[in-house]
């Protein structure tokens, strides 16, 4: 197949297609992880985005049946330097090509991903469109750019991707656990659920639009606000629900959950130029000075910290907010992913801290 990737600023790249014969629009972002493409593709936080991997060889260990972070591919497209035709791993069941094809997602390879990453770092993330087809003449780059230029084409910050990613009904994991966690699903990675269940928790995964009364009806010992896609500023209902639950039970926010806590209690967020996505981001603890290597996947960050909250951690590269807490209300949150999946295990102790608080 042939494929074309067109960016909102007029940049056009021609390459080889894989996955599905399809056309998709999304925000082009990059991930610096050397592994974990399966987890990234199935991470709901990539809803509405075209995912570019900086590591040059992708697909060499294939796709296995156990490392999914959700049941779907949430990325709208996949961009890699070199695609491995072979999947050399004993647990591999599918190639990356067949996995994308199965889910109707187009991919492009054989292009200069280093150029693309430098371009995004300089210009910032931007809308893009990816098209793959066996018919060369079916892809017209000028028409692709015209679609991007259309006012109705795509606006990442005005789309509620959380409603698309969230579970539609309550799901229970680790039934019979000693501690009960009400986990509001804004686009949750299953790695978070696995970490809680491993610590003896019964996890009730609730739809994102669950009211405060519905959360309380679970009878939780603690509340976890999950990761998820999109702009936290537009999720006004979530702000209200979190505010109503503040101080009710211990609360732990991860990634989008962290940002929503900021909005709920009077803080705000801003969009990063090209985000933090990868499993090698250093975070500094404000009090101890200790550093942790973390897995991250976000395009927004907390700007103003809410009154009553203290800053606990900062990003070692750009000093953006990585953690905050309010002991009076029993709330703490982090911008990164302590469950990793994939990535380092430096901060998994935060789940132990959450369990102790319950």
C-alpha positions as CSV (number, residue, x, y, z in Angstrom):
1,X,0.0,0.0,0.0
2,X,0.9,3.6,-0.4
3,X,0.2,6.2,2.3
4,X,0.3,9.9,2.8
5,X,0.6,12.0,6.0
6,X,-0.5,15.6,5.6
7,X,0.0,18.2,8.4
8,X,-2.1,21.2,9.2
9,X,0.8,23.5,8.3
10,X,0.9,22.1,4.7
11,X,3.7,19.6,5.3
12,X,3.2,16.4,3.2
13,X,5.0,13.1,3.6
14,X,4.7,10.1,1.3
15,X,5.4,6.6,2.6
16,X,4.2,3.0,2.6
17,X,0.9,2.0,4.1
18,X,0.0,-0.7,6.5
19,X,-2.9,-1.7,8.6
20,X,-6.3,-0.7,7.2
21,X,-7.1,1.0,3.9
22,X,-8.5,4.1,5.5
23,X,-8.4,7.8,6.1
24,X,-8.3,9.4,9.5
25,X,-7.9,12.9,11.0
26,X,-6.3,13.5,14.4
27,X,-3.8,15.5,16.4
28,X,-0.2,14.3,15.5
29,X,1.8,13.5,18.7
30,X,5.0,11.6,19.4
31,X,6.0,9.0,22.0
32,X,9.7,8.5,23.0
33,X,9.3,4.9,24.4
34,X,11.6,2.2,23.0
35,X,8.9,-0.4,23.6
36,X,5.2,-0.7,24.5
37,X,3.6,0.2,21.1
38,X,0.8,-2.3,21.9
39,X,0.0,-0.6,25.2
40,X,0.2,2.9,23.6
41,X,-2.1,2.0,20.7
42,X,-4.7,0.6,23.2
43,X,-4.3,3.5,25.7
44,X,-7.6,5.5,25.7
45,X,-5.6,8.7,26.3
46,X,-4.6,8.6,22.6
47,X,-8.2,9.2,21.6
48,X,-8.4,11.7,18.7
49,X,-4.6,11.5,18.1
50,X,-2.3,10.1,15.4
51,X,0.6,8.4,17.2
52,X,4.2,8.7,16.0
53,X,6.8,6.5,17.6
54,X,10.3,7.9,17.8
55,X,12.0,4.5,18.1
56,X,12.9,3.5,14.6
57,X,11.9,-0.2,14.5
58,X,8.3,-1.1,15.5
59,X,6.5,-4.4,15.4
60,X,9.4,-6.8,15.9
61,X,7.8,-8.6,18.9
62,X,4.3,-8.5,17.5
63,X,1.0,-8.2,19.5
64,X,0.2,-10.5,22.4
65,X,-3.3,-11.2,24.0
66,X,-2.4,-9.9,27.5
67,X,-0.9,-6.4,27.2
68,X,-3.9,-4.5,26.0
69,X,-4.7,-1.4,28.1
70,X,-8.3,-1.5,26.7
71,X,-10.3,-3.4,24.2
72,X,-9.8,-1.0,21.3
73,X,-7.1,0.9,19.4
74,X,-7.8,4.5,20.4
75,X,-5.1,6.1,18.3
76,X,-6.5,7.2,14.9
77,X,-3.4,6.5,13.0
78,X,0.1,5.1,13.5
79,X,3.4,6.6,12.2
80,X,6.7,4.6,12.3
81,X,10.1,4.7,10.6
82,X,10.5,1.0,9.9
83,X,7.8,-1.6,10.3
84,X,8.9,-5.2,11.1
85,X,7.3,-7.7,8.9
86,X,8.1,-10.5,11.4
87,X,6.9,-10.8,15.0
88,X,9.6,-12.8,16.8
89,X,8.2,-13.5,20.3
90,X,6.7,-16.6,21.8
91,X,3.6,-14.8,23.0
92,X,2.9,-13.0,19.7
93,X,-0.4,-13.7,18.2
94,X,-0.7,-10.9,15.6
95,X,1.7,-8.6,13.7
96,X,1.3,-4.9,14.1
97,X,0.0,-4.7,10.5
98,X,-2.7,-7.2,11.1
99,X,-3.6,-5.7,14.5
100,X,-4.2,-2.3,12.9
101,X,-6.1,-3.8,10.0
102,X,-8.4,-5.7,12.4
103,X,-9.4,-2.4,14.1
104,X,-9.7,-0.3,10.9
105,X,-6.7,1.9,11.7
106,X,-4.3,3.1,9.0
107,X,-0.5,3.3,9.4
108,X,2.4,4.8,7.5
109,X,6.1,3.7,7.5
110,X,9.2,4.4,5.5
111,X,9.2,8.1,6.3
112,X,11.7,10.3,8.2
113,X,10.3,10.3,11.8
114,X,13.2,12.3,13.1
115,X,12.3,15.2,10.9
116,X,8.7,14.9,12.0
117,X,9.6,15.0,15.7
118,X,11.9,18.0,15.2
119,X,9.1,19.7,13.3
120,X,6.5,19.1,16.1
121,X,9.0,20.2,18.7
122,X,9.5,23.5,16.8
123,X,5.9,24.1,15.6
124,X,3.9,22.3,18.3
125,X,1.4,19.5,17.9
126,X,-1.1,20.1,15.1
127,X,-4.0,18.5,13.2
128,X,-2.9,15.9,10.6
129,X,-4.6,13.5,8.2
130,X,-3.3,10.0,7.3
131,X,-4.5,8.0,4.3
132,X,-3.5,4.6,3.2
133,X,-4.7,2.8,0.0
134,X,-3.7,0.1,-2.5
135,X,-4.8,2.4,-5.2
136,X,-2.1,5.1,-5.6
137,X,-4.5,7.5,-7.5
138,X,-7.0,7.3,-4.6
139,X,-4.9,9.6,-2.4
140,X,-4.8,13.2,-3.4
141,X,-2.6,15.2,-1.0
142,X,-4.2,18.5,-2.1
143,X,-7.6,17.1,-1.1
144,X,-6.3,15.9,2.2
145,X,-5.0,19.4,3.0
146,X,-8.3,20.9,2.0
147,X,-10.1,18.6,4.4
148,X,-7.8,19.7,7.2
149,X,-8.4,23.3,6.3
150,X,-12.2,22.9,6.5
151,X,-13.6,24.7,9.7
152,X,-15.7,21.6,10.5
153,X,-12.8,19.1,10.0
154,X,-11.2,18.7,13.5
155,X,-10.8,20.6,16.7
156,X,-9.1,18.5,19.4
157,X,-9.8,20.9,22.3
158,X,-13.5,21.1,21.6
159,X,-14.2,17.4,21.4
160,X,-15.4,15.3,24.3
161,X,-13.2,12.2,23.8
162,X,-13.8,11.0,27.4
163,X,-17.5,10.1,26.6
164,X,-16.3,8.0,23.7
165,X,-13.6,6.2,25.8
166,X,-15.4,5.6,29.1
167,X,-17.2,2.4,30.0
168,X,-21.0,2.6,29.5
169,X,-21.9,0.4,32.5
170,X,-20.4,-0.5,35.9
171,X,-17.7,-3.2,35.8
172,X,-16.3,-4.9,38.9
173,X,-12.8,-6.3,39.2
174,X,-11.2,-8.2,42.2
175,X,-14.6,-9.0,43.7
176,X,-14.4,-9.7,47.4
177,X,-11.3,-7.5,48.0
178,X,-10.7,-6.0,51.4
179,X,-10.9,-2.4,50.2
180,X,-13.5,-1.1,47.7
181,X,-12.4,1.5,45.2
182,X,-14.8,3.6,43.1
183,X,-12.8,4.3,39.9
184,X,-14.3,6.9,37.6
185,X,-13.4,5.9,34.1
186,X,-12.4,8.9,32.0
187,X,-10.5,6.5,29.6
188,X,-8.8,4.3,32.1
189,X,-5.8,2.0,31.4
190,X,-6.3,-1.5,32.7
191,X,-2.9,-1.3,34.3
192,X,-4.3,0.9,37.0
193,X,-7.0,-1.7,37.7
194,X,-4.4,-4.5,37.9
195,X,-2.3,-2.6,40.4
196,X,-5.3,-2.0,42.7
197,X,-6.5,-5.6,42.4
198,X,-3.0,-6.8,43.2
199,X,-3.2,-4.9,46.5
200,X,-6.5,-6.6,47.5
201,X,-8.9,-4.0,46.2
202,X,-12.4,-4.5,44.7
203,X,-12.5,-2.0,41.9
204,X,-15.8,-0.7,40.7
205,X,-15.2,1.0,37.3
206,X,-17.8,3.6,36.8
207,X,-18.9,5.6,33.7
208,X,-17.5,9.1,33.4
209,X,-20.9,10.7,33.8
210,X,-21.6,9.0,37.2
211,X,-23.1,11.4,39.7
212,X,-21.6,12.0,43.2
213,X,-24.6,10.0,44.6
214,X,-23.9,7.1,42.2
215,X,-20.3,7.1,43.3
216,X,-21.3,7.1,47.0
217,X,-23.8,4.3,46.4
218,X,-20.9,2.0,45.6
219,X,-19.9,2.3,49.3
220,X,-16.2,3.0,48.5
221,X,-13.3,3.2,50.8
222,X,-11.5,5.4,48.3
223,X,-12.1,7.1,44.9
224,X,-9.7,7.0,42.0
225,X,-9.9,9.4,39.1
226,X,-8.4,7.8,36.0
227,X,-6.4,9.0,33.0
228,X,-8.1,9.8,29.7
229,X,-8.0,11.8,26.5
230,X,-8.8,15.4,25.6
231,X,-8.9,18.9,27.1
232,X,-9.8,18.8,30.9
233,X,-11.1,22.4,30.8
234,X,-14.3,21.4,28.8
235,X,-15.3,18.6,31.2
236,X,-17.5,20.8,33.4
237,X,-19.7,18.0,34.7
238,X,-16.6,16.1,35.9
239,X,-15.4,19.3,37.7
240,X,-18.7,19.5,39.6
241,X,-18.8,15.8,40.5
242,X,-15.2,15.8,41.8
243,X,-15.8,19.0,43.8
244,X,-18.9,17.3,45.4
245,X,-16.8,14.3,46.4
246,X,-13.9,16.3,47.8
247,X,-13.3,15.2,51.5
248,X,-15.8,12.4,51.3
249,X,-13.2,9.6,51.0
250,X,-9.5,9.4,50.1
251,X,-9.1,10.5,46.5
252,X,-6.3,9.7,44.0
253,X,-6.0,11.3,40.6
254,X,-3.9,10.1,37.7
255,X,-3.1,12.1,34.6
256,X,-6.4,13.5,33.4
257,X,-7.8,12.8,36.9
258,X,-5.0,15.0,38.3
259,X,-5.9,17.8,35.9
260,X,-9.6,17.5,36.7
261,X,-8.8,17.8,40.4
262,X,-7.1,21.1,39.5
263,X,-10.1,22.5,37.8
264,X,-12.6,21.2,40.4
265,X,-11.0,23.1,43.2
266,X,-10.2,26.4,41.5
267,X,-7.0,25.8,39.6
268,X,-6.6,25.6,35.8
269,X,-4.7,23.9,33.0
270,X,-2.8,24.9,29.9
271,X,-1.8,23.1,26.7
272,X,1.9,22.0,26.4
273,X,3.6,22.8,23.1
274,X,4.2,19.1,22.3
275,X,3.3,17.3,25.4
276,X,5.0,14.6,27.5
277,X,4.7,11.1,26.0
278,X,7.1,8.3,26.8
279,X,8.5,6.1,29.6
280,X,11.6,8.1,30.3
281,X,10.4,11.4,31.9
282,X,12.2,12.4,35.1
283,X,10.2,13.9,38.0
284,X,11.6,15.6,41.1
285,X,10.1,15.3,44.5
286,X,9.9,18.9,46.0
287,X,10.5,17.9,49.7
288,X,13.0,15.1,49.4
289,X,14.8,16.1,46.2
290,X,14.6,12.5,45.1
291,X,14.1,11.9,41.4
292,X,11.9,9.3,39.7
293,X,11.7,8.1,36.1
294,X,8.1,7.9,35.0
295,X,5.8,7.0,32.2
296,X,3.8,9.9,30.8
297,X,1.1,10.6,28.2
298,X,-0.5,14.0,28.3
299,X,-0.8,17.2,26.3
300,X,-2.1,19.4,29.1
301,X,-0.7,20.4,32.5
302,X,-1.9,22.0,35.7
303,X,-1.0,25.7,35.7
304,X,-2.6,27.4,38.8
305,X,-2.6,25.0,41.8
306,X,-5.9,25.2,43.7
307,X,-6.0,26.9,47.1
308,X,-5.4,24.5,49.9
309,X,-3.2,22.2,47.7
310,X,0.6,22.0,47.9
311,X,3.0,21.3,45.1
312,X,4.7,17.9,45.7
313,X,6.5,17.1,42.4
314,X,7.8,18.9,39.3
315,X,9.0,17.8,35.9
316,X,12.8,17.8,35.7
317,X,12.8,19.1,32.2
318,X,10.3,22.0,32.2
319,X,9.3,22.3,35.9
320,X,5.6,21.8,35.1
321,X,3.4,20.4,37.9
322,X,3.7,16.7,38.3
323,X,2.1,16.2,41.7
324,X,-0.1,18.0,44.3
325,X,-2.0,17.1,47.5
326,X,-4.5,18.4,50.0
327,X,-4.2,16.6,53.3
328,X,-7.3,18.2,54.8
329,X,-9.5,16.7,52.1
330,X,-7.4,13.5,51.7
331,X,-6.6,14.2,48.1
332,X,-3.4,13.6,46.1
333,X,-2.7,13.4,42.4
334,X,0.1,12.9,39.9
335,X,0.4,13.9,36.2
336,X,2.3,10.7,35.3
337,X,1.3,7.0,35.2
338,X,2.6,5.2,38.3
339,X,1.2,1.9,36.9
340,X,3.6,2.4,33.9
341,X,2.5,-0.3,31.4
342,X,5.0,0.1,29.9
343,X,7.8,1.8,31.7
344,X,9.7,2.0,35.0
345,X,8.2,0.9,38.3
346,X,9.7,3.8,40.4
347,X,6.4,5.2,41.5
348,X,4.2,2.1,42.0
349,X,4.5,2.8,45.8
350,X,1.8,5.5,45.3
351,X,-0.8,2.7,45.0
352,X,0.4,1.4,48.4
353,X,0.0,5.0,49.8
354,X,-3.5,5.2,48.4
355,X,-4.5,1.8,50.0
356,X,-3.1,2.9,53.4
357,X,-5.2,6.1,53.2
358,X,-8.4,4.0,52.8
